[in-house]
Amino acid sequence: MYNYNHYKVHNRDEVISFMESNPFVTLISTRISGRVELTQVPVLITQRDGKL
């Protein structure tokens, strides 16, 4: 997936705040039959020594 420079957020605190406020990601997959499946997956964020 192309990551457009226009949409990048460079403020680390802003990114972490967004991720903590929205702790789910949507995983999209396709079966061989063509059926699309969507699942919400929880994401836990831990910071240690300045790293996520």
N, C-alpha and C positions, 0 to 999 in steps of 0.2 A: 504494500500500500504506500502510495506516495505521500510524504509528509510535507504539506505546503508550509513554507516559511511564514506566510501571512497568518496562519492559525497557531503557530507555536507560542507557548507561554514560557518565558525565560525566568520568571520569578518562582523560585523553588517553594517558598512559603505558600504562595497562591495555589500552586499545583497540589501540594500536600493537603491544604485546606479543602480543595475541591474533592480530592480522593477520600478524605475522611467524611465529608458530607454526603458522598455518593458511593457507599461501600459495596455496590454490586456492579458487575459487568455482564453484558449479554454475550453469550457464546452462541454463534450461529454455525450450524453444520448442515451438510446435505448428504442424504443417503444415496446409495447407488440407484435406487428407484426414482430419485429426483425430489423426494419429499424433503422439505426444509424443516429443521427442528431448531427451536430457540430455547435456551436455558439461562436463567439468571444464576450467576455464581458469586458468592460472597468473597470479598477481597479484604484481607486483614493487613494493615500497614504497621510495621514496626521500624523505629529508627534506633540505630546503634552506632555510636562513633561518627555521626553525621552521614550515615548511609541508610538507605531504605532497605 
